């Protein structure tokens, strides 16, 4: 006899970036600490911020949620990952592997992946006590409902009850929640059993009349008001909106990062944001790179040739070359590493129109993109006495040339990356390098000339997940949420 499916609840939002991913992460930690085998799941994600697992790619947010649940991430937690490639559409990652491309005109084809999504969900739930499902965007986008797999289309197909989250910090939260109820059809509306208000500042009791208004208009149960959780900035960034950080005018080390189109895996920068003595500047289009920085980082990019073109259009190539002449340091990560070389070739048009472009020429290497995609986790060490840690690779193509003889890293026993003769320019395909306190300390020591006490990044992430769990337990009706999850299939 088949086992009954585990309880499950879907966390929907009134829009993108209302805090769904963070809430699911906090709930994963909360229920894991109660002794439950909890599994995070997101049917479809659209992001260039990905993580590598032993079985393939997964959205970075789901990797954090798996960590919060104290389990290893797996592609079944995010069976459809769409990685935008500019205006032409997205690369499709299906159950961890590249499965082609989706043009903007063919977006309705997402419904074709529902069988794979349901397969992953069923497989993931076989050893689970509780499934926490994250929606994408908003279920109120009725123009996309016909072939939806990301929100209520999935919920109805899998028989998963849902709750709806509104973000009061944006304003208009009552209208957002009540308006979502108004535009849904009867069957979709019946899948939602409760709501919560997120990111509240001030005295929560002042919004009690608002909760009553929402409940009266929708019939949904209020699960509570979640106050603003400032420590969220200590967790890996979910999307580009999370890149912006606080400036630190008195910091001793200044680092500039040009924000290129197609920026990917930008959570590489998160550990630097937390360093008390590092001022990390994200430089937007139309602004020059500051001339007094110690380090310029070229981050990952989903479209390297497009990124190179933008670099030149902004004049940032000139700024970087001048920075180098002044004795400054430059670090390229993944696509940024490729840009530092002499040339980047894309003969098959894997990231856009086929072609090639000259790189910045700061490293004596060349890159050619090919169909084979490298996705793997690795143990990594940095030079002699430079520390060790874990990292991951997600990239197309290979880079080679004389400067790889001075590879700054070792990954699983092989040389990795390249460096200039004076060591002031370096590149690597490794993401997550700076999460290692020892490797980050070695990098900053080389720039600043002295090794200072540093933030403990991995410990900080764990402590923040624990604090988030306590925060949600104090402000959400957790027992009501579990009761809703138990309605699955009912």
C-alpha angles and dihedrals in degrees: 000000000000116000118246112257115257122257112275139180130191120221107213126183136211087233145341119303096018090130103270095136093048093048092050090049092051092047090049090057093043095053094039088056088052088060098257124139095234124183126197118216135181115181095204132009129182111204143115088216101096138160130213122236129181088263102041143284127340134174112273091234091057091049088056091047090052089051089050089052089051093240136111117267118249132185090243086073089066108018096173118046117172114198110197117231102191120272095335098073136259142304110244120226109191117190090339101314136091108264102174135275135301119212120214090247092056097050092122088068088082088093089069088072096057094100091054091046092052091045091055092046093051093046093048092051097054093094099025132113092193137013120209111197123195121208126213127237109327134324087218090078090102092171087071097040100097094074100017118152098161104066134004093352087066094039092056094043092051097035093238119155117224144209126206125228124205126193111224092185089072092054127235094066094149091052091045094053097039091041092054089053090050098054098044120095119243097262094048092046090054090060091065113081104169148001141215134198115229135200098023119176121199131013110348093207088070089069097050091102088052091055089051091051092052093046092049092050097044109023088228122139117248112237094187147266118290113208121223111286105210094183090069087094088071092065125082112282115261099202144344093285088067094058096086112096139174117280118238107205094182096051117124097216120055121196126184126201120188109219104228127187111268093026108178138190090011090163083086083084097054097090090054092052089061096050107108093212097045124088105200112196121195104205114210130206113288095029125101121234107259113256096219101059123121097213137023116201121199103200131206120294133197090209111037099180091048089049092052091050091051091047089058095041090056093046089239091130088064091047092051094048090049090048089053093050089053089058097260126152125247127195124187122195120200105308088018088055090053091051091056093063132083098263142000118208127195102177094165097047092241095155100028136314112359115260146092139253138195114258126217091276094225091125125044095233138105130213130209120185118219137173096263109096119205113218116165147125117236143185107238138192130190119223125293109337091346096126135249140244146140125294139162140220128220112166148117123237137006135274124210141161144111095298091063085074085075095051107172095208141046118214119189089338097310128106112256132192133359139260138194120250093261093043094235093115120051138163136192141175090217119112121198094033094130093054086077107089091208095051092044090049091052092050094049092043090056091051098043099032095233135070111237130184107276139202114271099233104185092044089049091054092052093047091049093051089051091049091047090052091053090045093055093043089055096049109027127069094243095177090053089050091052090049090054091049089053089060091073109137091003 
